[in-house]
Amino acid sequence: MNKLLSILLFFVCLPAVCQDRKALQGRVVTGDLAVPDVFVINKTTALETKTDAQGNFTIQAKAGDLLVVYSTKTQVRQFAVSEASFAEVPYVISVNYNAYELEEVVVEGSTINSVSLGIVPKDQKQYTAAEKKLFTAEDGTDAIFNAISGRSKMLKKAVETEKKVGVIEYLNGLYTDEEIIEEFKIPAENVQGFLFYAAENKNIIETIKGDNPSLVKLKLIDISIQYLASIKQ
């Protein structure tokens, strides 16, 4: 009798668990323009989807979940889902396009640059646009102002975001979606979620710097085990 009651309770409770999350209909925009082909990842469940040509998306979520909006052309943004998010149809998520700065002008057939002109030593490290902004913000009088305004903190975050995007682009160049599914046993609907998860691993950046695909693969195997365990919870 108790066994039968337990079975009945299981099937009664199962729909409630399934209905714990519901479809969140949203739209990703920048200003008044829709942003297509952007990944929307539920960081809590590791579910992911992609915006259509009108910037629209649908993903299973509930209040308290954390959504990550990512693409190589936009800045990474995170949004906390609340009950109000479901009341707004579509739930509008605003992102910014990445701002690219020209670090040097290249004239085809010419070797004129900051190194050849003797402005920068040949062996001096070259910095990205985000890193240059950060160093400027932390130098001299600017450092005092930025310490008060919080701009340095924002720029440090931009550098970290730039590194994560770089990791994702590197891994996308190293593996196709099919190879990630086959070699690391990642579900097809979670491929970009896995790459974002990997990019947040501090050790993967150091491994990638060595540009050794075999070592990168070993690290990704470890990360994939952790990731698969997290999406099963």
N, C-alpha and C positions, 0 to 999 in steps of 0.2 A: 504493500500500500504506500509506504513512504517513498519507495523507489519510483512508483507510478506518479506520485505527487511531485517529485523532483523533476521528472521528465516534463510534466505538464507546465510547471513553473518556468522551466528553461525555455519552452516554446512561447510562453506568454511574455517573458522578459526580452526575448531576442529582438522582436520588432522595436521595442523601446530603445535598445542599444543602437540599432540601425538608424533610428530616427534622431539619435543624439546630435548628429550634424545634418545640416540641410543645405540645399543649393544656394549659394551666394552669387547673385548676378551683378557683375561689375563692369566698369569701363575704365581703361587706362588712357589718360590724356596728358598733353603738355600744352598749357594755355587752353585754347579752344579747339585744338587739333587732336584727333584720335591717334593713338600709337599702336600700330599693328605689330604682330610677330614678337611680342614681349612675353617672357615666361612669368607666370604667376605661380608661386610655390607656397603651399601651406607648410610652414616650417614645423608646425606642431605634429602634423600627420605625414609629412613628406609627399603629399599628393601634389601634382602639378598640372598646369594647363597652359594654353597659349592664346593670346588675344587674336581675334580675327581681323579682317580688313577694316572694320569699324572700331577696333580697339576693345570690343566686347569679350567677356569671358564668363564662365560659370565654373565654380569650384565648391566642393563640399567643405563646410566650415561651421563653427559655432563661436559664440562670444568667448573671448579669451585666447583664441587662436592667433598666431602671428603669420601674416602674409609677407612674402618677399617678392618684390617686382624686380626682374633682372633682364637685361639684354646687353649686348656689346655696344649698343648705340645710346643707351640711357644710363643715368646714375642709378646705382642700387638703392632701393628704398624699402623700408619695412613699415608695415601698418598693423596695428592691433585691431582685431575684429571685435565689435561690440554689438549689442542688440539693435542699436540705431543703424548699424551697417545694413541690416536686412530690411529696415523700413525704407531705406533710400534705394529705389530701383530705377536705373542701375546705381550701384555703389561706385561713386567716382573716385578714382585714385590718380593723383597728380604726380607726374615725374618730370625730371629735367633731362634734356639731351646732354651728352658729354660735350664739354667744350674743349676743342683741340687747338693747341697753339703751335704755330710754326717755330720750331727751335732753330732752324737754319734754312737759308735759301740755297738750293742746289742748282747750279747752272750745268746743264748737260755738257760733258766733254771738258769740264774744268775741275781742278782740284782745289779751288779757292774755298777755304772754310776757316773757322776760328783757330784750328790747329795749325794749318799751313801758314796763316798770317802771324803766328807766334803769340796770339792773344791767350790761347789756352795751351798749357803743356801737353805733349803728345800722350803721356801716361796718366793724365788727370781724369778722374771719374766723371762721366757725363751724367747729368741728372735729368729726370723727367720733369714735365711742366709742373706737376703737383708738388714734387720735391723742391723745385726752385721756389715756388710760392711759400712753402713751409719754412725754408731757410731764411727767406727775406722777412717773414713774419716774426722770426725768433731772433733777429739781429738788431742791435742798437735800440734807437728810440721806438721803432715799430714794436719791439718786444714788450715794452711797457704798456703801450696802448692795447696791443692784442691780448696781453695777459688779463686786462680788464674786460675787454669786449668778448673774449672767448673765441676770437678768430683763429688762434693757433690750434685750439682743440678741433675746430671744424676742419682746418687744413690737414691736421694729422689724420683725421678720419678719411679725408679725401685720398691721402697717400695709401692708407690701408685698403680702401675700396679699389684703388687703381691696381694694387698688388693682387687682390682677389680676382678682378677681371682678367688680369694677365695670366693667372693660374688657369682659369677656365678656358681662355683662348688657347693656351699651350696644350691643355689636355684635349680640347676639341681638335687641335691639329695633330695630336698624337694618336687618337682613337676616333673611329666613327661610332655612331650610336649603336650600330649592330655589333661592333667589337666590344663595346662596354657591356651590352646585354649578354653576349656570349661568354666573355672572359671573366667578368666580375659578377655575373648572375643578377644583374640589376633589372628590375621590371621595366619594360619599354616606357611606361608612363612616368617613370621616376629618374630617367637619365640625367636631365638637367638639374634636378634636385640633388642627385648624387654628386655632380660636379661642383655645385655650390657648397655642399657639405664638405667636400674634399678641400675646396679653396679656403675654408675656415680653419683647416688643420695647420697649425704653425709649422710643423715639421715638413710639410709637403713643399713649402717655398724653398727651404734649404736643399731639399732633394732635387728639385727642378733646376736650381742654380748649377748643379753638377752636369746637367744635360745628359744624363745617363738613363735612357729609356728602361733598361732592365731594373735599375734601382727604383725608378718611379713606379714601375709596375708592382714591385714588391710592396712599396708603401701603399699603393692603391688597393692591393689585396687586403691589407690590414684595415684600411679605412672602410672598404666595402663590407667587411664583416661587422664592423661597428654600425655602419649605416643600415644594413639589412636588419640588424637587431633592433635598431631604433624605430624602423617603420612597422615592425611587428608588434610593438608595444601598444 
